[in-house]
Amino acid sequence: MPSPTEQHWTPVHGEPYRPVPYRPARMARPESLARAAELRARMDERRTVRRFSPDAVPEQVVRDAVACAATAPSGAHQQPWTFVLVKDADVRRRIREAAEQEERISYDGRLGEEWLAALRPIGTDAVKTHLTDAPVLLVVFQQRYWLAEDGTKHKHYYVDESVGIAVGLLLSALHQSGLAALVHTPSPMRFLSEVLERPANEKAFAVIPVGYPADDCEVPDLVRKSLDQVLVEV
Ligand SMILES: Cc1cc2nc3c(=O)[nH]c(=O)nc-3n(C[C@H](O)[C@H](O)[C@H](O)COP(=O)(O)O)c2cc1C
């Protein structure tokens, strides 16, 4: 039986295949080039922020960013995601407490030396002030399966890929709307389902604090791979 909060769903795009015309206006080449260059420069300015100002953010900007994320392509259009917007300070405090409990075990050895060495240049440790300093958290859940009205379970396909793409769109939308974010993946993340009382078909994917950088915010001096290093043209 589904847990009380588990939602049933009926795909609205059910059989049969129902095509509709799609004829977006083609963008003129100069405009296309200009927009691409502008977006590339803008995206290059995005940085992961771990020190947030407690200043409030316009919540509608966050909702719009989630709506952008929810336009992501997904395996068989199953849209296997849930975004929980956490504003309540007490809930953020409970998430921080539980996350730091797991992170202490991780940094005290659970991660292993190779992983800890990879994290050293990033400068992270088990203290997660961003979970209470940022004015809002977006907790992203993957829906591993969906439940039909009759209670039967149906598998979702390509859940990791779909939710990863949605989070990419989310980060882009937040950045382009002037907000900073961090993808935080405490491991294990089961506590998020408990604190947020999420149903059994959902598995936490990431906690994303959203806000403005603190006045004294610093980020690691990282170098991104060049285009030549990441693009192979055949
Ligand atoms: C899947 C994923 C998981 C991440 N997990 C964490 C995390 O748990 N804690 C953290 O501080 N940063 C985390 N990050 C942020 C990365 O460390 C960061 O994106 C990377 O260092 C590059 O920095 P930049 O985003 O400023 O370009 C994660 C990023 C991704 C994509």
The ligand as an SDF file (V2000), in Angstrom:
LIG
                    3D

 31 33  0  0  0  0  0  0  0  0999 V2000
   26.6800   15.8870   -8.3050 C   0  0  0  0  0  0  0  0  0  0  0  0
   27.3970   16.9410   -7.5090 C   0  0  0  0  0  0  0  0  0  0  0  0
   27.5840   16.7520   -6.1640 C   0  0  0  0  0  0  0  0  0  0  0  0
   28.2110   17.7400   -5.3990 C   0  0  0  0  0  0  0  0  0  0  0  0
   28.3070   17.5640   -4.0500 N   0  0  0  0  0  0  0  0  0  0  0  0
   28.8230   18.5520   -3.3050 C   0  0  0  0  0  0  0  0  0  0  0  0
   28.7930   18.4590   -1.8830 C   0  0  0  0  0  0  0  0  0  0  0  0
   28.2850   17.4950   -1.3150 O   0  0  0  0  0  0  0  0  0  0  0  0
   29.3380   19.4720   -1.1530 N   0  0  0  0  0  0  0  0  0  0  0  0
   29.8770   20.5700   -1.7610 C   0  0  0  0  0  0  0  0  0  0  0  0
   30.3260   21.4670   -1.0490 O   0  0  0  0  0  0  0  0  0  0  0  0
   29.8890   20.7060   -3.1060 N   0  0  0  0  0  0  0  0  0  0  0  0
   29.3610   19.7360   -3.8960 C   0  0  0  0  0  0  0  0  0  0  0  0
   29.3180   19.8780   -5.2590 N   0  0  0  0  0  0  0  0  0  0  0  0
   29.8490   21.1160   -5.8870 C   0  0  0  0  0  0  0  0  0  0  0  0
   31.1840   20.8760   -6.5840 C   0  0  0  0  0  0  0  0  0  0  0  0
   32.2150   20.7100   -5.6430 O   0  0  0  0  0  0  0  0  0  0  0  0
   31.4750   22.0690   -7.5130 C   0  0  0  0  0  0  0  0  0  0  0  0
   30.4890   22.1120   -8.5120 O   0  0  0  0  0  0  0  0  0  0  0  0
   32.8290   21.9740   -8.1620 C   0  0  0  0  0  0  0  0  0  0  0  0
   33.8320   22.0720   -7.1870 O   0  0  0  0  0  0  0  0  0  0  0  0
   33.0630   23.0400   -9.2440 C   0  0  0  0  0  0  0  0  0  0  0  0
   32.8880   24.3360   -8.7200 O   0  0  0  0  0  0  0  0  0  0  0  0
   31.9400   25.3910   -9.4300 P   0  0  0  0  0  0  0  0  0  0  0  0
   30.5430   24.8320   -9.3420 O   0  0  0  0  0  0  0  0  0  0  0  0
   32.1270   26.6600   -8.6580 O   0  0  0  0  0  0  0  0  0  0  0  0
   32.3520   25.5110  -10.8660 O   0  0  0  0  0  0  0  0  0  0  0  0
   28.7060   18.9050   -6.0310 C   0  0  0  0  0  0  0  0  0  0  0  0
   28.5000   19.0830   -7.3990 C   0  0  0  0  0  0  0  0  0  0  0  0
   27.8500   18.1190   -8.1240 C   0  0  0  0  0  0  0  0  0  0  0  0
   27.6010   18.3530   -9.5980 C   0  0  0  0  0  0  0  0  0  0  0  0
  1  2  1  0
  2  3  1  0
  2 30  2  0
  3  4  2  0
  4  5  1  0
  4 28  1  0
  5  6  2  0
  6  7  1  0
  6 13  1  0
  7  8  2  0
  7  9  1  0
  9 10  1  0
 10 11  2  0
 10 12  1  0
 12 13  2  0
 13 14  1  0
 14 15  1  0
 14 28  1  0
 15 16  1  0
 16 17  1  0
 16 18  1  0
 18 19  1  0
 18 20  1  0
 20 21  1  0
 20 22  1  0
 22 23  1  0
 23 24  1  0
 24 25  2  0
 24 26  1  0
 24 27  1  0
 28 29  2  0
 29 30  1  0
 30 31  1  0
M  END
$$$$
